Amino acid sequence: MDPNAVRIQMPTSRQQEETSSVHDDAPTKPLPTDAAAPIAQARPALSSASDLLKLLPTGTVLAFQALAPSFSNHGTCHVANRYLVLSLIGACAASCVLLSFTDSLVGRDGKLYHGAATFGGFYPFNFTGTREEWEATFNKDLSRLRIRALDFVHAFFSALVFLAVALADASIQGCLFPDAGPDVRELLVNLPLGAGFLSSMVFMIFPTTRKSIGYTDMAPHAQ
């Protein structure tokens, strides 16, 4: 046998057991918390105000959100700012009421017509044809689209929802109620929740078939 040859000695089974026992006795290093438990993804929570906006006309809501910060001077109001804010809230609330009495209809010619519900039927805004063209486009009797008592109920609660959302805005609160105490502020914070619950119950129990202008997810009536 060559004396310069390299000999490799395999460990015996006893040595393997001793080595494994040494490693078992050694304290194990705990895994970092981030590695031990996966981070749960945060789920965005919708505020009550954002849920209430679905019950209001889109254009009215966008106009209020665009003008309220400037009119209220971001909560630091002067006398002129208070008048501007009150005018904005009044105009938007009136818009919610008036739009509750509007409707939309697809005529026989396939065109979409927007108009106002009247006590006698439906008056389209964007129709300029003759009497013969009217009869060819619409049914002679549009009384099914006339104003009903339910329209007044929905108009009232639409205005109520808007006022609740408007008064819950921080800049509006700072402008109209600068010296409000904690009780008044707590009432203003929880007002949209109560108004939204009440209005949602009314809209669910007494649903309307009106396809009003400015509301989302409302397919117009068909002839």
Secondary structure, 3 states (H helix, E strand, C coil): CCCCCCCCCCCCHHHHHHHHHHHHHCCCCCCCHHHHCCCCCCCCCCCHHHHHHHHCCHHHHHHHHHHHHHHCHHHCCCHHHHHHHHHHHHHHHHHHHHHCCEEEEECCCCCEEEEEECCCCEEECCCCCCHHHHHHHCCCCCHHHCCCHHHHHHHHHHHHHHHHHHHCCHHHHHHHCCCCCHHHHHHHHHHHHHHHHHHHHHHHHCCCCCCCCCCCCCCCEEC
